[in-house]
Amino acid sequence: MRTTWNGSLSFGLVSIPVGLAPATKPAARQSDVSFRLLHRECLTPIKQKRWCPKHDREVGPDELVRGWEASKGQFVIVEDEELEALERHDDSRSIEISRFVPVDEVDPIWLDRTYFLVPGQAAAQRRPYKLLLEAMRSSGTGAVGRFVRSGRESLCLVRARGEGLVLETLYLAEDVYSQAEIDEAMEATDVKEAELGLAQQLVDGLTRPFDPDELASDYRRDLRALLEAKFRGEEIVQPEPEPA
């Protein structure tokens, strides 16, 4: 398995060599088909230009600078060197575990992206990996920590999955909206016992084991079929709309 980051998983005096490998494909957050904008007349890809409306001309890369809009029309200039100075504060290449928590207490809303934690190739490196895996699985815990990759710090949760460990990057507390408004509305809403029983029957009637093979997109399938047919020069016939 190809890794995109290599380092160690560290807590206390323990250091376990690991690598990070993406658990999802690059197209997982979007359709696996990407489009480019073309000029309809000649089918030439359109180029995007950086344009300054004040000087009414195109701006070159050496004329650009980053700016944070503090208020309407007022910007704070930030140089690349200033950002790089912040990003280079840690190059330890270590996932530092700060604590272990009951993994079922971590709501999925905090989880961002998933990576496989790949063990070292040597048998001596895999033994501590296996010990940590078994200890976390038997105790039902996950490890909360942080690491630096490409100069950027990320918070993470390490948990057991099957016969391996996975790392989930975490959102910050300030990145997740509060649902207090929804909770307050639901606390003030009453339901009758008969209504609850009927709702439970509907849920039970559609309950079956989770099968990841069923997670397929009709849109992706139909889009691929459309593009392949157009590439072969076939005539595209729009399907009749289904009656309501």
C-alpha positions, 0 to 999 in steps of 0.5 A, a space after each residue: 500500500 502506497 503511503 503519502 506520509 511516514 512517521 511514528 505514532 507516539 505516546 508516553 515512551 512508546 513510538 510505533 513506526 507507521 505510514 499514512 495511506 488515503 482510505 478514500 479515492 481522490 474523487 470521493 467528494 465529487 463526481 469522478 468525471 471532471 469538466 473543462 470550460 470550452 469555447 463552443 465555436 472552436 472547442 478550445 479550453 478557456 484560460 482563466 486570467 487574473 484581472 485587476 479591475 482598477 488598472 484594467 489589465 491582466 496581473 502577473 504572478 509576481 504582482 500578487 499578494 495575499 490579503 485578509 479582509 479585516 473589514 469591507 475594503 480594508 485588507 491586511 497583507 500577509 507575505 508568503 514568508 510569514 506563513 512559511 514561518 508559522 508552518 515550519 514550527 514542527 517537523 517531528 513527523 510524529 503523531 503525538 497521542 495526548 489521551 485515549 477516549 471511549 470511541 463511541 463517544 466521538 460523534 461522526 460530525 467531528 470526523 473529516 478524512 480517513 487514512 489507513 495507518 500502515 504498519 512498518 515492514 519489519 516484524 519487530 515494528 509490527 508487534 507494538 502496532 498489534 499490541 496497541 490495536 488489540 488494547 484499543 479494540 478490547 477497551 473500546 477506546 480511540 486515541 486523540 492526538 495531533 500531527 504536522 503534515 506539509 507544514 499544517 497541523 491536524 487534530 486526529 482520532 486513531 481507532 481500530 478497524 478490522 485488523 488495522 488502525 485508521 486515522 481520522 482527521 478531526 474538525 476543530 471545535 470552532 468549525 462545527 455549528 451548534 445544533 442547540 436550536 434544533 435540540 430546543 425545538 425538539 424538546 418542546 415537541 411531544 409525540 403520542 405513544 401510538 404515533 411512536 409505535 407506527 414510526 417504529 414499525 416503519 423503521 423495523 420494516 426497512 431494517 437490514 444489515 449494512 452492505 457497503 456494496 449498496 453505496 452506489 450512485 445512479 448519477 455517476 453511472 448514468 453520467 459515465 454512460 452518457 459520456 461514453 455514448 457521446 464519445 462513440 458518436 451515438 445519438 442520445 435520446 432523452 428518456 421520457 419523464 416518469 409519471 408522478 
